Amino acid sequence: MFQDITLGQYFPGQSIIHRLDPRTKIFSVFVLLILIFSADAPSEYFFLTALILFFAALSKIPPMAIVRSIKPLKWILIFTFLIHLFSHDGAQLFRLGFLTATLDGLRAGFFISLRLVLMIVASSLLTFTTSPIKLTDATEKLLSPLKKIGVPAHELAMMMTIALRFIPTLFEEADKIIKAQKIRGLDIERGNFINRLKMMVPILVPLFLSAFRRADELAMAMEARCYRGGEGRTHMKSLEFTALDRSVFIFMALIAAACLCYNRINNF
């Protein structure tokens, strides 16, 4: 059931995207998300699609892994598309009972769904090409200016990365529990919605127990290694910007400026 979920997974590699500083990748994803949200014209969507596909090709991540990152949200994408298809005015395409599908609704549904897909793929490329340790260090570095106002940058970065790291582990554990319960005769796909919810109890209880056990083991392991938070902590490998990172910063800044100017010109 959960074998197609790739959220939080890291694919080791030596591609150009892998070699980038994680702060550069976070900045690039942030810029891409802004451009995706601000896109309005079809040409902008197609350009951003080509750009993200170009980054995906550079990362050398297996295409099926990228497809699997979208698959868990397929029902949200379908629901979003249908809502826009039947809720816009315009030239009628067809009727389905009291619902009317319109050409404007088809266009809006397609581009809004595409927007969600682009956001998912761009965010997935970040986790696919960045190890949890580097992601923690980069997040801490980016949040470090907020330490002056009392924000626990290191703790926030650590919690975020641990949560992201254990998402695939919990999905794998849930899949094992479901298979074990099916062997014992549990049928979670039988009956109405209420019965299916009741059938989830034998799955959720051991899953929560396993999660608490893993959290306790992780806490004891961190204490055994004398972990005391970020105060006075040093790094074996410090993050450093390279010429490649500076080139990507300039490239993304130029892309952002060009897209925003194009969007502003079209709105006049």
VENNOR-V983771 format. One record per backbone hydrogen bond with DSSP energy under -0.5 kcal/mol. NH is the residue of the N-H (numbers start at 1). CO is the residue of the C=O. Records with the same first field share a line. If there is no record, write none. Layout:
NH = CO, CO
This chain:
5 = 2
6 = 4
9 = 6
11 = 128
12 = 10
16 = 58
19 = 15
20 = 16, 17
24 = 21
25 = 21
26 = 22
27 = 23
28 = 24
29 = 25
30 = 26
31 = 27
32 = 28
33 = 29
34 = 30
35 = 31
36 = 32
37 = 33
38 = 34
39 = 35
44 = 41
45 = 41
46 = 42
47 = 43
48 = 44
49 = 45
50 = 46
51 = 47
52 = 48
53 = 49
54 = 50
55 = 51
56 = 52
57 = 53
58 = 54
59 = 55
60 = 56, 57
61 = 56
65 = 62
66 = 62
67 = 63
68 = 64
69 = 65
70 = 66, 67
71 = 67
72 = 68
73 = 70
74 = 71
77 = 73
78 = 74
79 = 75
80 = 76
81 = 77
82 = 78
83 = 79
84 = 80
85 = 81
86 = 82
87 = 84
88 = 84
93 = 101
94 = 101
96 = 99
99 = 96
101 = 94
102 = 85
103 = 91
106 = 102
107 = 103
108 = 104
109 = 105
110 = 106
111 = 107
112 = 108
113 = 109
114 = 110
115 = 111
116 = 112
117 = 113
118 = 114
119 = 115
120 = 116
121 = 117
122 = 118
123 = 119
124 = 120
125 = 121
126 = 122
127 = 123
128 = 124
129 = 125
135 = 131
136 = 132
137 = 133
138 = 134
139 = 135
140 = 136
141 = 137
142 = 138
143 = 139
144 = 140
146 = 143
147 = 144
148 = 145
149 = 146
150 = 147
151 = 146
153 = 151
156 = 152
157 = 153
158 = 154
159 = 155
160 = 156
161 = 157
162 = 158
163 = 159
164 = 160
165 = 161
166 = 162
167 = 163, 164
168 = 164
169 = 165
170 = 166
171 = 167
172 = 168
173 = 169
174 = 170
175 = 171
176 = 172
177 = 173
178 = 174
179 = 175
180 = 176
181 = 177
182 = 178
183 = 179
184 = 180
185 = 182
186 = 181
188 = 186
190 = 187
196 = 192
197 = 193
198 = 194
199 = 195
200 = 196, 197
201 = 198
203 = 200
204 = 200
205 = 201
207 = 203
208 = 204
209 = 205
210 = 206
211 = 207
212 = 208
213 = 209
214 = 210
215 = 211
216 = 212
217 = 213
218 = 214
219 = 215
220 = 216
221 = 217
222 = 218
223 = 219
224 = 220
225 = 221
226 = 223
227 = 222
228 = 229
233 = 230
246 = 242
247 = 243
248 = 244
249 = 245
250 = 246
251 = 247
252 = 248
253 = 249
254 = 250
255 = 251
256 = 252
257 = 253
258 = 254
259 = 255
260 = 256
261 = 257
262 = 258
263 = 259
264 = 260
265 = 261
266 = 262
267 = 263
268 = 264, 265
